[in-house]
Amino acid sequence: MVTDGIIAVNKPAGRTSAQVLRNLQVTFGKSEFFADHLEAQKAYAAHQDKRHSYTRRSRKNRKGDTQVKLGHGGTLDPMATGVLIVGVGNGTKRLSSYLDCTKEYEAVAIFGISTDTYDKEGQITARKPYGHITKEAVEGVLDKFRGDICQRPPMFSALNLNGKRLYEYAREGIPIPVEIKKRPCTISSLEITKFEAGDSGHEWEYPTREASEVDKAAAKAYQELGMGVDKEEDLKSGIDLGPNAVSDQEFEAAEKRKATAHAVRTERLAKRSKKYYDQKNGIETPQEEKKEGEGEGEAESEREPTPPPPPPVYHEEGKPPVVHLKMTVSRGTYVRSIAHDIGEALGSAATLVALTRSRQGEYELGKNVIAWEDFKPGNDAWVEQVKESLAKSQEDADQF
C-alpha cells in the first residue's frame, strides 16, 4: 500500500498552513492506514540511532512519538482558503516542484482603506476616497498588473531577511536593516469576475481595528522608503511615466524627506522597544532630568499626545465598492500586494477581504482536492481519497 506521495486539501479559513499539517499528523497518527508507515519510520529511526552517539539518540528520543512526516508546497495566509499541497513521507522531497508551478486565485478586495497586512486581518493604516471608483476605472488599470511586473512584498510576509521573517520585524517593531527591493513575478491572467458598487447592498465590511499613529507612520515609511517606486520606474520596466515624471530637484527633496522620516521612525521604535523590555523585566525606567530653565508648559508639550478617537467606518456617503478578481500567477506573487497596488493606481486604497487558491499545478478545487470536513474526528471519508491521491502521485512520479 502506497503511504508516500502528494495530496491536496482544502485549507479552511482561520488556520495557518502549519496548523493544518499538525492537525493532519494527529489524524494520520490515529489511523490504521498509516500504522505500517509509522512502524517503518520507528524502525528506521532506531537503525539511525545505533549509528550515532548517545547524545544524538537522547536528543532525538525527547521529541516524543513518531509522526507521519508532512510538508506543504506553499504557504497560505490564515484568512485564505483553498488548495494546500501536502507532501507525505518521501513525497516531501517533491514539494519544490509545486513552489515553482503556476497558481490560480480568486480574491475579493474592498476599496477605501489599507491595512498593515494588506488584508482584513490587519489594522487600518490609511483611509482614502473611493467615490470615483467604478468597474470601468478598475478595468482601466489592470493592464499595469498583467504580464511580467515588479511587485512590492507586504511588510507582513514570510520573506526571509537576514534569517528573520519580515512579519517578525513588523510584530516586534524592529526597523528593517536593509532596503527591500521589488521582486519580479508574472501575472498570466487577471480578470474582474464581479464588481459590487456601494449601493448594491453587498455585505462586505472594513476591519474594525485602527492602527496607532506610530504604526501608521511606520507603514507609510515602509512604503515610501523601503518599497517606493524609483525615479523612472513603474510596475513594468521601461514605462514612460509621462506627466507623473518628477524633476531631479523634486526627486532629491523626496529622498531627503524619506530619510528624515525613517530616522524619526527608527528613534521612536527604539524607545518603544526599550520601554517594553524594561516593563517586561521589571526594570524601573529613570526619569529624564529637566534642563535648566525648562518649565512645566515645555514638559507638557513633550509628552506623547493623546491619540485622536478612531474615525467612522465609512468616510464617504454609502458603502465602498468591492471587486472580485480571478488571476493566474507565478511563484513569488503576493495577491495581497496586487489588491493594495490596484487601490493605489486608482488614487485610493484597497485591502483583501477574501482569498481562495483555486488551483495549484494539477490540483484544483472540485476535482482532486480533499475537503477539510472529511478529516474531522470520527469521519473516515478521507482514507480512500488519500489512498487514491497517493497512488496517483506515485504513478506520476514513476513516469519521470
PAMIFI-718554 format. One record per residue (C-alpha): residue number from 1; residue in one letter; chain; x, y, z. Coordinates in Angstrom, 3 decimals, always signed. Example, Ala and Ser with C-alpha at 12.3 -4.5 7.8 and 13.67 -1.06 7.14 Angstrom:
// PAMIFI-718554
[1; a; A; [+12.300; -4.500; +7.800]]
[2; s; A; [+13.670; -1.060; +7.140]]
END
This chain:
// PAMIFI-718554
[1; m; A; [+0.000; +0.000; +0.000]]
[2; v; A; [+1.417; +3.418; -1.004]]
[3; t; A; [+1.705; +5.769; +2.001]]
[4; d; A; [+4.156; +8.287; +0.499]]
[5; g; A; [+3.404; +10.939; -2.079]]
[6; i; A; [+1.370; +14.100; -2.638]]
[7; i; A; [-2.172; +15.017; -1.597]]
[8; a; A; [-4.089; +18.302; -1.686]]
[9; v; A; [-6.510; +19.533; +0.981]]
[10; n; A; [-8.937; +22.446; +1.020]]
[11; k; A; [-7.490; +24.620; +3.766]]
[12; p; A; [-10.129; +26.288; +5.942]]
[13; a; A; [-10.015; +29.950; +6.962]]
[14; g; A; [-8.625; +30.827; +10.367]]
[15; r; A; [-5.773; +28.287; +10.397]]
[16; t; A; [-2.154; +28.675; +9.375]]
[17; s; A; [-0.654; +26.194; +6.945]]
[18; a; A; [+1.487; +24.801; +9.784]]
[19; q; A; [-1.601; +24.239; +11.953]]
[20; v; A; [-3.236; +22.289; +9.129]]
[21; l; A; [-0.208; +19.985; +8.981]]
[22; r; A; [-0.284; +19.434; +12.744]]
[23; n; A; [-3.994; +18.579; +12.586]]
[24; l; A; [-3.304; +16.093; +9.784]]
[25; q; A; [-0.475; +14.481; +11.742]]
[26; v; A; [-2.836; +13.825; +14.652]]
[27; t; A; [-5.472; +12.352; +12.318]]
[28; f; A; [-2.970; +10.216; +10.398]]
[29; g; A; [-1.287; +9.034; +13.599]]
[30; k; A; [-4.548; +7.531; +14.878]]
[31; s; A; [-5.413; +5.784; +11.627]]
[32; e; A; [-4.765; +2.134; +10.762]]
[33; f; A; [-3.958; +3.287; +7.239]]
[34; f; A; [-0.643; +4.765; +8.402]]
[35; a; A; [+0.141; +2.103; +11.062]]
[36; d; A; [+2.726; +0.263; +8.914]]
[37; h; A; [+4.124; +3.600; +7.739]]
[38; l; A; [+4.764; +4.696; +11.334]]
[39; e; A; [+6.296; +1.315; +12.279]]
[40; a; A; [+8.686; +1.625; +9.357]]
[41; q; A; [+9.645; +5.137; +10.475]]
[42; k; A; [+10.313; +3.903; +14.021]]
[43; a; A; [+12.471; +1.034; +12.734]]
[44; y; A; [+14.447; +3.392; +10.526]]
[45; a; A; [+14.907; +5.858; +13.418]]
[46; a; A; [+16.152; +3.031; +15.664]]
[47; h; A; [+18.598; +1.943; +12.957]]
[48; q; A; [+19.889; +5.509; +12.608]]
[49; d; A; [+20.251; +5.880; +16.383]]
[50; k; A; [+22.614; +2.910; +16.522]]
[51; r; A; [+24.915; +4.693; +14.091]]
[52; h; A; [+25.118; +7.900; +16.100]]
[53; s; A; [+26.328; +8.981; +19.501]]
[54; y; A; [+24.392; +8.647; +22.746]]
[55; t; A; [+23.912; +12.447; +22.779]]
[56; r; A; [+22.142; +12.375; +19.430]]
[57; r; A; [+19.967; +9.412; +20.488]]
[58; s; A; [+18.882; +11.039; +23.747]]
[59; r; A; [+18.118; +14.312; +21.988]]
[60; k; A; [+16.003; +12.554; +19.358]]
[61; n; A; [+14.177; +10.464; +21.941]]
[62; r; A; [+12.990; +13.566; +23.779]]
[63; k; A; [+10.990; +14.658; +20.743]]
[64; g; A; [+8.150; +12.278; +21.587]]
[65; d; A; [+6.193; +9.825; +19.481]]
[66; t; A; [+6.963; +9.198; +15.832]]
[67; q; A; [+4.682; +11.156; +13.489]]
[68; v; A; [+3.920; +10.918; +9.798]]
[69; k; A; [+6.337; +13.235; +8.025]]
[70; l; A; [+4.456; +16.077; +6.321]]
[71; g; A; [+5.326; +19.283; +4.490]]
[72; h; A; [+3.389; +21.800; +2.405]]
[73; g; A; [+4.060; +23.156; -1.056]]
[74; g; A; [+3.464; +26.863; -0.470]]
[75; t; A; [+2.087; +28.827; +2.473]]
[76; l; A; [-1.464; +30.154; +2.519]]
[77; d; A; [-2.363; +33.102; +4.758]]
[78; p; A; [-4.546; +32.249; +7.784]]
[79; m; A; [-7.542; +34.085; +6.283]]
[80; a; A; [-7.149; +32.284; +2.930]]
[81; t; A; [-8.841; +29.064; +1.872]]
[82; g; A; [-8.281; +26.619; -0.935]]
[83; v; A; [-5.650; +24.273; -2.325]]
[84; l; A; [-2.843; +23.377; +0.064]]
[85; i; A; [-0.381; +20.863; -1.396]]
[86; v; A; [+0.823; +18.394; +1.253]]
[87; g; A; [+3.812; +16.074; +0.876]]
[88; v; A; [+3.540; +12.807; +2.827]]
[89; g; A; [+6.667; +10.846; +3.807]]
[90; n; A; [+9.094; +10.746; +0.891]]
[91; g; A; [+6.644; +12.930; -1.037]]
[92; t; A; [+8.082; +15.947; +0.808]]
[93; k; A; [+11.111; +15.683; -1.491]]
[94; r; A; [+8.883; +16.637; -4.441]]
[95; l; A; [+7.351; +19.769; -2.924]]
[96; s; A; [+9.813; +22.149; -4.593]]
[97; s; A; [+8.162; +21.487; -7.964]]
[98; y; A; [+4.872; +22.847; -6.584]]
[99; l; A; [+6.545; +26.030; -5.404]]
[100; d; A; [+7.576; +26.754; -8.989]]
[101; c; A; [+4.274; +25.939; -10.698]]
[102; t; A; [+1.508; +28.417; -11.580]]
[103; k; A; [-1.383; +29.043; -9.210]]
[104; e; A; [-4.906; +30.407; -9.623]]
[105; y; A; [-6.572; +32.642; -7.047]]
[106; e; A; [-9.987; +34.161; -6.515]]
[107; a; A; [-9.751; +37.344; -4.471]]
[108; v; A; [-12.132; +39.969; -3.117]]
[109; a; A; [-10.840; +43.489; -2.403]]
[110; i; A; [-12.634; +46.402; -0.746]]
[111; f; A; [-11.700; +49.982; -1.614]]
[112; g; A; [-11.124; +52.990; +0.617]]
[113; i; A; [-8.717; +51.600; +3.218]]
[114; s; A; [-5.323; +49.944; +3.515]]
[115; t; A; [-4.077; +47.849; +6.412]]
[116; d; A; [-0.621; +46.944; +7.677]]
[117; t; A; [-1.115; +43.346; +6.488]]
[118; y; A; [-2.882; +44.313; +3.227]]
[119; d; A; [-5.854; +42.145; +4.281]]
[120; k; A; [-8.794; +42.235; +6.711]]
[121; e; A; [-6.731; +40.642; +9.488]]
[122; g; A; [-4.664; +43.787; +9.903]]
[123; q; A; [-5.100; +47.257; +11.374]]
[124; i; A; [-6.293; +50.185; +9.276]]
[125; t; A; [-3.329; +52.416; +8.419]]
[126; a; A; [-4.892; +54.731; +5.807]]
[127; r; A; [-8.302; +55.887; +4.550]]
[128; k; A; [-8.789; +57.353; +1.098]]
[129; p; A; [-11.689; +58.449; -1.151]]
[130; y; A; [-13.479; +55.781; -3.141]]
[131; g; A; [-16.489; +57.586; -4.662]]
[132; h; A; [-14.785; +57.808; -8.061]]
[133; i; A; [-14.134; +54.057; -8.399]]
[134; t; A; [-16.231; +52.187; -10.980]]
[135; k; A; [-15.853; +48.857; -12.735]]
[136; e; A; [-14.579; +50.691; -15.816]]
[137; a; A; [-11.963; +52.510; -13.724]]
[138; v; A; [-10.681; +49.239; -12.293]]
[139; e; A; [-10.583; +47.668; -15.752]]
[140; g; A; [-8.552; +50.645; -16.904]]
[141; v; A; [-5.639; +49.946; -14.541]]
[142; l; A; [-5.490; +46.143; -14.719]]
[143; d; A; [-3.146; +46.168; -17.727]]
[144; k; A; [-0.459; +47.569; -15.421]]
[145; f; A; [-0.572; +44.328; -13.478]]
[146; r; A; [-0.662; +41.819; -16.322]]
[147; g; A; [+2.453; +40.107; -17.638]]
[148; d; A; [+5.919; +40.482; -16.114]]
[149; i; A; [+5.893; +43.052; -13.317]]
[150; c; A; [+7.952; +44.074; -10.308]]
[151; q; A; [+5.990; +43.775; -7.100]]
[152; r; A; [+6.148; +45.129; -3.567]]
[153; p; A; [+6.122; +42.382; -0.904]]
[154; p; A; [+3.883; +43.323; +2.040]]
[155; m; A; [+5.585; +44.035; +5.346]]
[156; f; A; [+3.658; +41.173; +6.940]]
[157; s; A; [+5.025; +38.397; +4.724]]
[158; a; A; [+7.166; +35.301; +5.172]]
[159; l; A; [+10.003; +36.796; +3.115]]
[160; n; A; [+13.304; +35.883; +4.787]]
[161; l; A; [+15.683; +38.738; +5.532]]
[162; n; A; [+18.939; +38.094; +7.417]]
[163; g; A; [+17.498; +34.927; +8.932]]
[164; k; A; [+14.310; +36.649; +10.098]]
[165; r; A; [+10.850; +36.778; +8.515]]
[166; l; A; [+9.537; +40.196; +7.523]]
[167; y; A; [+6.435; +39.739; +9.676]]
[168; e; A; [+8.713; +39.196; +12.700]]
[169; y; A; [+10.299; +42.615; +12.149]]
[170; a; A; [+6.813; +44.131; +11.925]]
[171; r; A; [+5.443; +42.416; +15.034]]
[172; e; A; [+8.491; +43.285; +17.140]]
[173; g; A; [+8.640; +46.897; +15.955]]
[174; i; A; [+12.189; +46.470; +14.628]]
[175; p; A; [+13.310; +48.659; +11.706]]
[176; i; A; [+14.192; +46.725; +8.549]]
[177; p; A; [+18.020; +46.576; +8.354]]
[178; v; A; [+18.231; +46.916; +4.556]]
[179; e; A; [+16.107; +48.316; +1.764]]
[180; i; A; [+13.635; +45.772; +0.396]]
[181; k; A; [+13.877; +45.567; -3.362]]
[182; k; A; [+10.903; +44.994; -5.616]]
[183; r; A; [+10.687; +41.446; -6.894]]
[184; p; A; [+9.771; +40.182; -10.382]]
[185; c; A; [+6.722; +37.986; -10.882]]
[186; t; A; [+4.366; +37.087; -13.712]]
[187; i; A; [+0.588; +37.612; -13.786]]
[188; s; A; [-0.530; +35.391; -16.685]]
[189; s; A; [-4.176; +36.447; -16.395]]
[190; l; A; [-6.109; +38.950; -14.293]]
[191; e; A; [-9.836; +39.453; -14.762]]
[192; i; A; [-12.784; +41.006; -12.932]]
[193; t; A; [-15.422; +38.349; -12.207]]
[194; k; A; [-17.768; +40.663; -10.298]]
[195; f; A; [-17.975; +44.311; -9.257]]
[196; e; A; [-20.203; +45.387; -6.371]]
[197; a; A; [-20.902; +49.106; -6.159]]
[198; g; A; [-21.537; +50.714; -2.802]]
[199; d; A; [-25.281; +50.912; -3.454]]
[200; s; A; [-25.533; +47.232; -4.470]]
[201; g; A; [-26.345; +46.136; -0.942]]
[202; h; A; [-23.225; +44.000; -0.518]]
[203; e; A; [-22.324; +42.798; +2.975]]
[204; w; A; [-18.548; +43.201; +2.894]]
[205; e; A; [-17.210; +45.289; +5.772]]
[206; y; A; [-13.999; +47.015; +6.795]]
[207; p; A; [-11.864; +45.530; +9.576]]
[208; t; A; [-12.584; +47.174; +12.929]]
[209; r; A; [-9.102; +47.695; +14.350]]
[210; e; A; [-7.495; +51.101; +13.872]]
[211; a; A; [-3.701; +51.316; +13.870]]
[212; s; A; [-1.944; +53.686; +16.244]]
[213; e; A; [-0.366; +56.820; +14.858]]
[214; v; A; [+3.082; +55.245; +15.314]]
[215; d; A; [+2.048; +52.145; +13.360]]
[216; k; A; [+0.524; +54.302; +10.619]]
[217; a; A; [+3.757; +56.259; +10.325]]
[218; a; A; [+5.729; +53.006; +10.236]]
[219; a; A; [+3.529; +51.597; +7.461]]
[220; k; A; [+3.913; +54.791; +5.448]]
[221; a; A; [+7.675; +54.858; +5.973]]
[222; y; A; [+7.945; +51.249; +4.807]]
[223; q; A; [+6.037; +52.058; +1.640]]
[224; e; A; [+7.931; +55.246; +0.873]]
[225; l; A; [+11.450; +54.268; +1.897]]
[226; g; A; [+11.783; +50.533; +1.553]]
[227; m; A; [+9.377; +49.997; -1.310]]
[228; g; A; [+8.959; +53.341; -3.037]]
[229; v; A; [+8.902; +53.368; -6.830]]
[230; d; A; [+12.241; +54.502; -8.208]]
[231; k; A; [+12.530; +57.763; -10.058]]
[232; e; A; [+11.877; +56.383; -13.527]]
[233; e; A; [+10.303; +53.036; -12.690]]
[234; d; A; [+6.737; +51.841; -12.739]]
[235; l; A; [+5.309; +48.353; -12.280]]
[236; k; A; [+6.762; +47.439; -15.666]]
[237; s; A; [+10.304; +48.418; -16.543]]
[238; g; A; [+10.663; +50.869; -19.378]]
[239; i; A; [+7.240; +52.501; -18.964]]
[240; d; A; [+7.226; +56.211; -19.668]]
[241; l; A; [+5.667; +57.900; -16.662]]
[242; g; A; [+4.671; +60.908; -18.767]]
[243; p; A; [+3.033; +63.581; -16.587]]
[244; n; A; [+3.883; +61.564; -13.474]]
[245; a; A; [+7.630; +62.018; -14.006]]
[246; v; A; [+9.457; +64.215; -11.488]]
[247; s; A; [+12.393; +66.573; -11.831]]
[248; d; A; [+15.821; +65.886; -10.297]]
[249; q; A; [+15.195; +68.549; -7.640]]
[250; e; A; [+11.808; +67.065; -6.695]]
[251; f; A; [+13.284; +63.584; -6.541]]
[252; e; A; [+16.179; +64.661; -4.276]]
[253; a; A; [+13.789; +66.553; -1.984]]
[254; a; A; [+11.559; +63.486; -1.733]]
[255; e; A; [+14.561; +61.311; -0.876]]
[256; k; A; [+15.555; +63.699; +1.932]]
[257; r; A; [+12.009; +63.592; +3.341]]
[258; k; A; [+12.075; +59.816; +3.263]]
[259; a; A; [+15.447; +59.677; +5.051]]
[260; t; A; [+14.212; +62.074; +7.741]]
[261; a; A; [+11.005; +60.106; +8.251]]
[262; h; A; [+12.998; +56.885; +8.535]]
[263; a; A; [+15.345; +58.379; +11.143]]
[264; v; A; [+12.415; +59.618; +13.248]]
[265; r; A; [+10.658; +56.271; +12.978]]
[266; t; A; [+13.816; +54.343; +13.946]]
[267; e; A; [+14.309; +56.501; +17.037]]
[268; r; A; [+10.670; +56.084; +18.116]]
[269; l; A; [+10.737; +52.326; +17.626]]
[270; a; A; [+13.979; +52.041; +19.601]]
[271; k; A; [+12.416; +53.929; +22.532]]
[272; r; A; [+9.290; +51.771; +22.395]]
[273; s; A; [+11.356; +48.546; +22.321]]
[274; k; A; [+13.437; +49.658; +25.329]]
[275; k; A; [+10.350; +50.678; +27.294]]
[276; y; A; [+8.660; +47.336; +26.558]]
[277; y; A; [+11.833; +45.417; +27.581]]
[278; d; A; [+12.143; +47.375; +30.833]]
[279; q; A; [+8.493; +46.812; +31.743]]
[280; k; A; [+8.668; +43.104; +30.923]]
[281; n; A; [+11.767; +42.600; +33.090]]
[282; g; A; [+10.698; +44.859; +35.949]]
[283; i; A; [+13.364; +47.476; +35.288]]
[284; e; A; [+12.447; +50.934; +36.504]]
[285; t; A; [+12.935; +53.473; +33.771]]
[286; p; A; [+14.769; +56.516; +35.146]]
[287; q; A; [+13.038; +59.846; +34.736]]
[288; e; A; [+14.788; +62.255; +32.414]]
[289; e; A; [+16.131; +65.282; +34.222]]
[290; k; A; [+14.738; +68.615; +33.181]]
[291; k; A; [+17.091; +71.050; +31.634]]
[292; e; A; [+17.674; +74.294; +33.455]]
[293; g; A; [+15.001; +76.844; +32.627]]
[294; e; A; [+12.587; +74.225; +31.351]]
[295; g; A; [+9.065; +74.964; +32.584]]
[296; e; A; [+6.012; +72.852; +33.137]]
[297; g; A; [+4.495; +74.004; +29.873]]
[298; e; A; [+7.503; +72.740; +27.930]]
[299; a; A; [+7.449; +69.422; +29.769]]
[300; e; A; [+3.761; +69.005; +28.950]]
[301; s; A; [+4.408; +69.717; +25.298]]
[302; e; A; [+6.987; +66.909; +25.122]]
[303; r; A; [+4.571; +64.293; +26.343]]
[304; e; A; [+3.182; +61.904; +23.753]]
[305; p; A; [-0.125; +63.375; +22.558]]
[306; t; A; [-3.349; +61.529; +23.291]]
[307; p; A; [-4.354; +59.640; +20.136]]
[308; p; A; [-7.471; +61.018; +18.450]]
[309; p; A; [-10.673; +58.947; +18.519]]
[310; p; A; [-10.988; +56.499; +15.627]]
[311; p; A; [-12.758; +57.889; +12.558]]
[312; p; A; [-16.106; +56.449; +11.455]]
[313; v; A; [-16.105; +53.210; +9.493]]
[314; y; A; [-17.041; +54.964; +6.245]]
[315; h; A; [-15.697; +58.379; +5.378]]
[316; e; A; [-17.936; +58.874; +2.328]]
[317; e; A; [-21.650; +58.519; +1.787]]
[318; g; A; [-22.633; +54.875; +1.432]]
[319; k; A; [-20.549; +51.745; +1.391]]
[320; p; A; [-17.300; +51.426; -0.565]]
[321; p; A; [-17.187; +49.386; -3.789]]
[322; v; A; [-15.847; +45.841; -3.860]]
[323; v; A; [-14.142; +43.995; -6.729]]
[324; h; A; [-13.874; +40.218; -7.265]]
[325; l; A; [-10.762; +39.154; -9.184]]
[326; k; A; [-9.532; +35.912; -10.704]]
[327; m; A; [-5.859; +35.576; -11.555]]
[328; t; A; [-3.168; +33.115; -12.606]]
[329; v; A; [+0.231; +33.926; -11.131]]
[330; s; A; [+3.793; +32.664; -10.928]]
[331; r; A; [+5.882; +31.752; -7.931]]
[332; g; A; [+6.602; +34.577; -5.502]]
[333; t; A; [+3.453; +36.587; -6.288]]
[334; y; A; [+1.698; +38.286; -3.369]]
[335; v; A; [-2.013; +38.567; -4.111]]
[336; r; A; [-2.398; +40.959; -1.177]]
[337; s; A; [+0.066; +43.304; -2.860]]
[338; i; A; [-1.851; +43.152; -6.143]]
[339; a; A; [-5.010; +44.355; -4.388]]
[340; h; A; [-3.089; +47.027; -2.478]]
[341; d; A; [-1.376; +48.339; -5.608]]
[342; i; A; [-4.611; +48.394; -7.622]]
[343; g; A; [-6.065; +50.669; -4.945]]
[344; e; A; [-3.065; +52.982; -5.200]]
[345; a; A; [-3.236; +53.018; -9.009]]
[346; l; A; [-6.828; +54.250; -8.709]]
[347; g; A; [-5.875; +57.090; -6.364]]
[348; s; A; [-7.475; +55.280; -3.446]]
[349; a; A; [-6.619; +52.297; -1.249]]
[350; a; A; [-7.672; +48.650; -1.189]]
[351; t; A; [-7.344; +45.624; +1.033]]
[352; l; A; [-8.227; +41.942; +0.676]]
[353; v; A; [-11.331; +40.662; +2.476]]
[354; a; A; [-11.366; +37.149; +0.973]]
[355; l; A; [-8.869; +34.901; -0.819]]
[356; t; A; [-9.112; +31.372; -2.249]]
[357; r; A; [-6.407; +29.407; -4.024]]
[358; s; A; [-8.483; +27.514; -6.588]]
[359; r; A; [-5.675; +25.675; -8.370]]
[360; q; A; [-2.020; +24.792; -7.886]]
[361; g; A; [-0.334; +22.715; -10.543]]
[362; e; A; [-2.621; +19.787; -11.405]]
[363; y; A; [-4.654; +20.082; -8.196]]
[364; e; A; [-7.910; +22.022; -8.489]]
[365; l; A; [-10.877; +22.616; -6.198]]
[366; g; A; [-13.851; +20.431; -7.076]]
[367; k; A; [-11.661; +17.849; -8.842]]
[368; n; A; [-8.894; +16.256; -6.782]]
[369; v; A; [-8.708; +18.273; -3.544]]
[370; i; A; [-9.904; +16.662; -0.291]]
[371; a; A; [-12.474; +18.646; +1.702]]
[372; w; A; [-11.330; +19.646; +5.184]]
[373; e; A; [-14.597; +18.390; +6.693]]
[374; d; A; [-13.598; +14.844; +5.709]]
[375; f; A; [-10.747; +14.958; +8.243]]
[376; k; A; [-12.983; +15.696; +11.240]]
[377; p; A; [-12.694; +13.242; +14.179]]
[378; g; A; [-14.842; +10.175; +13.625]]
[379; n; A; [-15.009; +10.758; +9.868]]
[380; d; A; [-13.003; +8.278; +7.776]]
[381; a; A; [-14.116; +9.693; +4.426]]
[382; w; A; [-10.547; +10.909; +3.832]]
[383; v; A; [-8.940; +7.434; +3.871]]
[384; e; A; [-9.960; +6.291; +0.378]]
[385; q; A; [-9.313; +9.755; -1.052]]
[386; v; A; [-5.807; +9.928; +0.452]]
[387; k; A; [-5.079; +6.364; -0.672]]
[388; e; A; [-6.135; +7.180; -4.241]]
[389; s; A; [-4.262; +10.503; -4.322]]
[390; l; A; [-1.014; +8.982; -3.000]]
[391; a; A; [-1.199; +6.145; -5.510]]
[392; k; A; [-1.855; +8.566; -8.377]]
[393; s; A; [+1.018; +10.846; -7.377]]
[394; q; A; [+3.344; +7.834; -7.168]]
[395; e; A; [+2.340; +6.757; -10.689]]
[396; d; A; [+3.014; +10.279; -11.959]]
[397; a; A; [+6.411; +10.308; -10.249]]
[398; d; A; [+7.363; +6.952; -11.788]]
[399; q; A; [+6.752; +8.336; -15.273]]
[400; f; A; [+9.590; +10.857; -14.899]]
END
